[in-house]
């Protein structure tokens, strides 16, 4: 990497490059090596992000079969073992499989890591964006998962209650606001919204 940077290359010469040179590899070797790493990186991304069959076949070949110089590059191929658990991976799988499979996707990610949880704030932000875009059913799916993962949080119940309120499911909204206050009696937002809903219910009777 350093050998591709003109400023670093100049500094190496000024401070005696031979002190930092690896074995007898020179700049030309460094550039060639970087080129091969970049080539394999590109094929890896094409294979796994674009599902390019030719790129996958390339990864499975030996470096010699792909034309790399002798004694220059060693490659070991290991097949993927499922989606690595992360918020971004979860979102990507939702995009591929749909919100109806959200629970299954999360469950699959937790098989390898039972302690894996999506970040509470990240799920809340995503659900808010969905609600703003009039995708309330999808937002409710995410918020229900958030409650499962962060059952000690007052905020997740308050957010779920608000979504139920928007969807017209008043009793479910009231129930979740009450649970939110059980977790944190000082949650002023939940207090206010619960009082508002209970006041409407009393007025209706």
C-alpha positions in Angstrom: 0.0 0.0 0.0 2.8 2.4 0.9 4.5 1.8 -2.3 1.5 3.3 -4.2 1.7 6.6 -2.3 4.1 9.1 -3.9 4.6 11.0 -0.7 5.3 8.0 1.4 7.5 6.6 -1.4 9.6 9.8 -1.4 9.8 9.7 2.4 11.0 6.1 2.3 13.8 7.1 0.0 14.7 10.1 2.2 14.8 7.9 5.3 16.5 5.0 3.7 13.8 2.8 2.1 15.9 -0.4 2.6 15.2 -0.2 6.4 11.5 -0.7 5.7 11.6 -2.9 2.6 10.1 -6.4 3.1 12.5 -9.1 1.9 13.7 -8.1 -1.5 10.3 -6.9 -2.8 10.6 -3.6 -4.6 8.0 -1.0 -5.7 7.1 -2.9 -8.9 6.3 -6.0 -6.8 4.2 -3.9 -4.4 2.1 -2.5 -7.3 1.6 -5.9 -8.8 0.6 -7.3 -5.4 -1.9 -4.5 -4.8 -3.3 -5.1 -8.3 -4.0 -8.8 -7.4 -5.6 -8.0 -4.1 -7.8 -5.4 -5.8 -8.7 -8.0 -8.5 -9.8 -10.6 -5.9 -11.7 -8.0 -3.9 -13.6 -7.0 -7.0 -14.5 -10.6 -7.8 -15.5 -11.2 -4.2 -17.9 -8.2 -4.2 -19.3 -9.2 -7.6 -19.9 -12.8 -6.4 -21.6 -12.0 -3.1 -23.3 -8.7 -3.8 -24.2 -9.1 -7.5 -24.5 -12.9 -7.4 -22.2 -13.1 -10.4 -21.6 -16.7 -11.3 -18.4 -16.1 -13.2 -17.0 -14.1 -10.3 -17.8 -16.9 -7.9 -16.1 -19.4 -10.2 -13.0 -17.2 -10.2 -12.8 -17.2 -6.4 -12.9 -21.0 -6.3 -9.9 -21.4 -8.7 -6.3 -21.5 -7.5 -4.2 -18.3 -8.0 -2.2 -20.1 -10.7 -5.4 -21.0 -12.6 -6.3 -17.3 -12.5 -2.9 -16.3 -13.9 -1.1 -14.9 -10.8 2.7 -15.0 -10.9 4.3 -18.1 -9.4 5.3 -17.9 -5.7 3.5 -14.6 -5.5 0.0 -15.1 -4.2 -1.8 -17.8 -2.1 -5.6 -18.0 -2.0 -7.9 -20.1 0.2 -11.6 -20.2 -0.6 -14.2 -20.8 2.1 -17.9 -20.8 1.3 -20.1 -18.3 3.1 -21.9 -19.7 6.1 -25.0 -17.5 6.2 -25.6 -13.8 6.8 -23.4 -12.3 9.5 -25.6 -10.7 12.2 -25.8 -6.9 11.9 -28.4 -4.2 11.5 -27.4 -3.6 7.9 -27.5 -7.3 7.1 -31.0 -7.5 8.7 -32.2 -4.6 6.6 -30.8 -6.2 3.4 -32.5 -9.5 4.2 -35.8 -7.6 4.9 -35.4 -6.1 1.4 -34.9 -9.5 -0.1 -37.5 -11.5 1.8 -40.0 -8.9 3.0 -41.2 -7.6 6.4 -43.4 -10.7 6.9 -40.2 -12.7 7.4 -38.6 -10.3 9.9 -38.9 -12.6 12.8 -37.5 -15.5 10.9 -34.6 -13.4 9.7 -33.8 -12.3 13.2 -34.1 -15.8 14.5 -31.7 -17.1 11.9 -29.1 -14.4 12.9 -29.5 -15.3 16.5 -28.8 -19.0 15.9 -25.1 -18.3 15.6 -25.1 -15.6 18.3 -27.9 -16.0 20.8 -27.0 -12.6 22.4 -27.4 -10.7 19.1 -29.9 -7.8 19.2 -30.6 -5.0 16.8 -29.8 -1.6 18.3 -32.9 -0.1 19.9 -32.4 3.4 18.5 -31.6 2.1 15.0 -34.9 0.1 14.9 -36.8 3.1 16.2 -35.4 5.4 13.5 -36.2 2.9 10.8 -39.8 2.5 12.1 -40.2 6.3 12.2 -39.1 6.6 8.6 -41.6 3.9 7.6 -44.4 5.7 9.5 -43.5 9.0 7.8 -43.8 7.1 4.4 -47.2 5.7 5.4 -45.9 2.2 5.9 -47.5 1.7 9.3 -47.9 -2.1 9.2 -44.2 -2.6 8.5 -43.3 -0.1 11.2 -45.4 -2.1 13.7 -43.5 -5.3 12.8 -40.2 -3.7 13.6 -41.5 -2.2 16.8 -42.8 -5.5 18.0 -39.4 -7.0 17.4 -37.9 -4.1 19.4 -40.1 -4.9 22.3 -39.0 -8.6 22.2 -35.3 -7.6 22.1 -35.4 -4.7 24.6 -38.2 -5.7 27.0 -36.7 -3.7 29.9 -36.8 -0.4 27.9 -39.7 2.0 28.6 -39.1 3.7 25.2 -39.8 0.6 23.1 -43.3 0.2 24.6 -44.0 3.9 24.2 -43.0 3.8 20.6 -45.1 0.8 20.0 -48.0 2.4 21.8 -47.7 5.5 19.5 -47.8 3.3 16.4 -50.9 1.5 17.7 -52.5 4.8 18.4 -51.8 6.0 14.8 -53.3 2.8 13.5 -56.5 3.3 15.5 -55.8 0.4 17.8 -56.6 2.3 21.0 -56.7 -0.4 23.6 -53.3 -1.8 22.4 -51.9 1.7 22.5 -53.2 2.1 26.1 -51.7 -1.2 27.2 -48.3 -0.4 25.8 -48.3 3.1 27.3 -49.1 1.5 30.7 -46.2 -1.0 30.3 -43.9 1.9 29.3 -44.8 3.6 32.6 -44.3 0.4 34.6 -40.7 0.3 33.2 -40.2 4.1 33.8 -42.8 6.0 35.8 -41.1 9.3 34.8 -41.6 8.8 31.0 -43.5 12.1 30.5 -44.4 11.4 26.9 -46.0 8.1 27.7 -47.9 9.8 30.7 -49.2 12.5 28.4 -50.4 10.2 25.6 -51.9 7.7 28.0 -53.9 10.5 29.7 -55.0 11.7 26.4 -56.3 8.3 25.3 -58.0 7.6 28.6 -59.6 11.0 28.5 -61.1 10.3 25.1 -62.3 6.9 26.3 -64.0 8.5 29.3 -65.6 11.2 27.1 -66.9 8.5 24.8 -68.7 6.8 27.6 
